[in-house]
Amino acid sequence: MKSLYRLSILLVSLALFLSCSSNKNAKNGNLMSDTDMFALGSTQFNQGHYKEALHTFKSLILEHPTSDLHIDSQLKIAACYGALEDYEEQMKAILQLLKENIIPDRVPQIYVQIGKFYEQAARFNPNTITSDTTDYETALSYYKKAIEYKESTDTLSKAEAIYRRGLVNAKLNRMNEAIAQYNFVVRGYPNSPFALLAQVKLQNPQDTSELAMDEASLESYRQTLGTAVPAIEQTPPEQPVVQPQNVPADTSQILPPEMQSTPQDTSGGH
């Protein structure tokens, strides 16, 4: 009888041990690295799963508070809000990023985000040419700032800014300027995926639709054009170290006065 009792205790103890061990391994197995989470979020975003991508990037920041991918994740969060047409939260994310992480090398990315914000605003303002044009012109100005910003070596963002200038000019029916911008991307940034998109647009400059950026779409463009342009990186390249003396003292050195207002003011109440 005592032997049976001892055996029962042993079995219960073993079951508890195995259960704890299994739970521990499950937790460890579910904890993704920051680079894996960023890659997952990027894939979700490129496939149009914006809510899932938003959750992934927010989780990355929470689970990896010391990650070097914080700025990239915050930029992606802003992009997700924009894709979800939540423009107030998009601008809040951009302004928060400027306030907390003023690193010169990343400024072109932020300017591109602001440009996209105004492009989107043009779709939701009153149906007047003047109002649309004002938003598009503002977008063009921020893309220009991204291109001309001298404190950054972020060629990918600058290539994107030139490409988007071409797209906005096409929306404004300035076809000669649009074609010039597309050609500029192809000549100046031939290894950028935006050179590939520009080549697609040059086939029909009047087409102002957004082109997909997932790898399958990029490969399809390559095959259609019969050219070989490197694929976009799913994880950002390692950024150079920025010395403290190069960091602006406040956001006013990066963000013009019209952007210092609340998100409701900048979006025209959308």
C-alpha positions in Angstrom: 0.0 0.0 0.0 2.8 2.3 0.9 4.6 1.5 -2.3 1.4 2.4 -4.3 1.1 5.7 -2.4 4.7 6.5 -3.1 4.3 5.7 -6.8 1.2 7.9 -7.0 3.2 10.8 -5.5 6.0 10.2 -7.9 3.7 10.2 -10.9 2.0 13.4 -9.8 5.3 15.1 -9.2 6.6 14.0 -12.6 3.4 15.3 -14.3 3.8 18.7 -12.6 7.5 18.9 -13.6 6.7 18.1 -17.2 3.9 20.6 -17.3 6.1 23.4 -16.0 8.8 22.5 -18.3 6.4 22.4 -21.3 5.0 25.8 -20.4 8.5 27.3 -20.0 9.6 25.9 -23.4 6.4 27.2 -25.0 7.0 30.7 -23.7 10.6 30.7 -24.8 9.6 29.3 -28.2 7.0 32.1 -28.6 9.5 34.9 -27.9 10.7 36.0 -31.3 13.8 38.1 -31.8 13.4 41.7 -32.7 14.7 41.1 -36.3 12.3 38.2 -36.8 9.4 40.3 -35.5 10.4 43.2 -37.8 10.6 40.9 -40.8 7.2 39.4 -39.9 5.6 42.9 -39.6 7.2 44.0 -42.9 5.8 40.9 -44.6 2.4 41.5 -43.1 2.4 45.2 -44.2 3.6 44.4 -47.7 0.8 41.8 -48.1 -1.8 44.4 -47.0 -2.4 42.9 -43.5 -2.1 46.3 -41.8 -3.8 45.6 -38.5 -1.7 42.5 -38.0 1.5 44.5 -38.9 0.5 47.2 -36.5 0.2 44.7 -33.7 3.5 43.1 -34.6 5.5 46.3 -34.6 3.8 47.5 -31.3 4.7 44.1 -29.8 8.3 44.4 -30.9 8.6 47.7 -29.1 7.1 46.3 -25.9 9.0 43.0 -25.9 12.3 44.4 -27.0 12.6 47.8 -25.3 16.3 48.1 -26.1 16.1 47.0 -29.7 18.0 49.0 -32.4 14.9 48.6 -34.5 12.7 51.0 -32.4 12.9 53.9 -34.9 12.2 51.6 -37.8 9.2 50.0 -36.0 7.8 53.4 -35.1 8.0 54.5 -38.7 6.3 51.3 -39.7 3.6 52.0 -37.1 3.0 55.4 -38.6 2.8 53.8 -42.0 0.3 51.2 -40.8 -2.0 53.9 -39.4 -1.8 55.7 -42.7 -2.7 52.5 -44.6 -5.6 52.1 -42.2 -6.7 55.7 -43.0 -6.3 56.6 -39.3 -4.5 59.8 -40.1 -4.7 61.4 -36.7 -2.9 58.5 -35.1 -0.4 58.5 -38.0 0.6 62.1 -37.4 0.7 61.5 -33.6 3.2 58.6 -34.3 5.3 60.8 -36.5 5.4 63.7 -34.1 6.2 61.3 -31.2 9.0 59.9 -33.2 10.5 63.3 -33.9 10.2 64.2 -30.2 11.9 61.1 -28.9 14.3 60.0 -31.6 15.8 62.9 -33.5 18.6 61.1 -35.4 19.7 63.0 -38.5 20.2 59.9 -40.6 16.6 58.9 -40.2 15.1 62.3 -41.0 14.5 61.6 -44.8 12.3 58.6 -43.7 10.2 60.9 -41.5 9.9 63.5 -44.3 8.7 60.8 -46.6 6.1 59.8 -44.0 4.8 63.3 -43.8 4.7 63.6 -47.6 2.5 60.5 -47.7 0.3 62.0 -45.0 -0.4 65.0 -47.3 -0.9 62.8 -50.3 -3.5 60.9 -48.4 -5.1 64.1 -47.1 -5.7 65.2 -50.8 -8.0 62.2 -51.2 -10.3 63.2 -48.4 -10.5 66.9 -48.6 -13.4 68.8 -50.3 -13.6 68.2 -54.0 -12.0 71.3 -55.1 -8.9 71.5 -57.3 -7.3 74.2 -55.1 -7.5 72.2 -52.0 -6.2 69.0 -53.6 -3.4 70.9 -55.2 -2.4 72.5 -51.9 -2.1 69.1 -50.2 -0.1 67.7 -53.2 2.2 70.7 -53.3 2.8 70.2 -49.6 3.6 66.6 -50.1 6.0 67.6 -52.9 7.8 70.0 -50.6 8.4 67.3 -48.0 9.7 64.9 -50.5 12.1 67.6 -51.7 13.2 68.1 -48.1 13.9 64.4 -47.8 16.0 64.4 -51.0 18.0 67.5 -50.1 18.6 66.7 -46.4 22.4 66.6 -46.2 22.9 65.0 -42.8 21.7 61.6 -43.9 23.1 58.9 -46.2 19.7 57.1 -46.4 19.6 56.6 -50.2 16.6 54.3 -50.0 14.4 57.0 -48.5 15.7 59.6 -50.9 15.0 57.3 -53.9 11.5 56.8 -52.6 11.0 60.5 -52.2 12.0 61.1 -55.9 9.7 58.3 -57.0 6.8 59.8 -55.1 7.5 63.2 -56.5 7.0 61.6 -59.9 3.8 60.0 -58.8 2.4 63.3 -57.3 3.3 65.3 -60.4 1.4 62.7 -62.4 -1.6 63.2 -60.2 -1.3 66.9 -60.9 -1.2 66.1 -64.6 2.4 67.4 -64.9 3.5 64.5 -67.1 6.8 66.0 -68.2 7.9 66.5 -64.6 6.6 63.1 -63.6 8.7 61.5 -66.4 11.7 63.5 -65.4 11.4 62.3 -61.8 11.0 58.7 -62.8 14.0 58.9 -65.0 16.0 60.5 -62.2 15.3 57.5 -59.9 16.3 55.1 -62.6 19.6 56.9 -63.4 20.5 58.1 -59.9 19.4 55.0 -57.8 19.5 52.1 -60.2 19.9 49.5 -57.4 16.9 50.7 -55.6 13.5 48.9 -55.8 12.1 52.4 -56.6 14.0 52.4 -59.8 12.1 49.3 -60.7 8.8 51.0 -59.8 9.8 54.0 -61.8 10.5 51.9 -64.9 7.0 50.4 -64.6 5.5 53.9 -64.4 7.5 55.0 -67.4 5.5 52.5 -69.5 2.4 54.5 -68.7 3.1 57.8 -66.8 -0.6 58.5 -66.6 -1.1 55.6 -64.3 -1.2 57.0 -60.7 -2.1 53.8 -58.9 0.0 52.5 -56.1 2.3 49.7 -57.0 2.7 46.8 -54.5 6.1 46.4 -52.8 6.0 42.8 -51.8 8.7 40.5 -53.2 6.3 38.6 -55.4 5.2 41.8 -57.1 8.7 43.1 -57.5 9.7 39.9 -59.2 6.7 40.1 -61.5 7.8 43.7 -62.5 11.3 42.4 -63.2 10.1 39.7 -65.4 7.7 42.0 -67.3 10.5 44.6 -67.8 13.2 42.0 -68.5 15.5 43.7 -66.1 17.3 42.7 -62.9 16.8 45.1 -60.0 17.7 43.9 -56.5 14.9 43.2 -54.1 14.0 45.5 -51.3 15.6 44.5 -48.0 13.1 43.2 -45.5 15.2 44.4 -42.6 16.9 47.8 -42.5 20.7 48.0 -42.9 22.8 48.8 -39.9 22.7 52.6 -39.3 25.9 54.6 -38.8 26.6 56.0 -35.4 25.5 59.6 -35.1 27.5 61.8 -32.7 25.4 63.8 -30.2 26.6 67.1 -31.5 24.9 66.4 -34.8 21.5 65.9 -33.3 19.2 69.0 -33.6 18.3 70.6 -30.2 14.6 70.4 -30.9 12.0 69.3 -33.5 11.6 72.9 -34.8 14.9 72.4 -36.7 13.3 69.4 -38.6 9.6 70.1 -38.5 8.4 73.4 -40.2 6.0 75.7 -38.3 2.9 74.4 -40.1 3.5 70.9 -38.7 3.8 72.1 -35.1 0.0 72.2 -34.8 -2.2 69.3 -33.7 -2.9 66.4 -36.0 -6.4 67.6 -36.5 -5.2 70.9 -37.8 -2.6 69.3 -40.2 -5.1 66.8 -41.7 -7.8 69.4 -42.4 -10.0 67.6 -39.8 -10.0 64.2 -41.5 
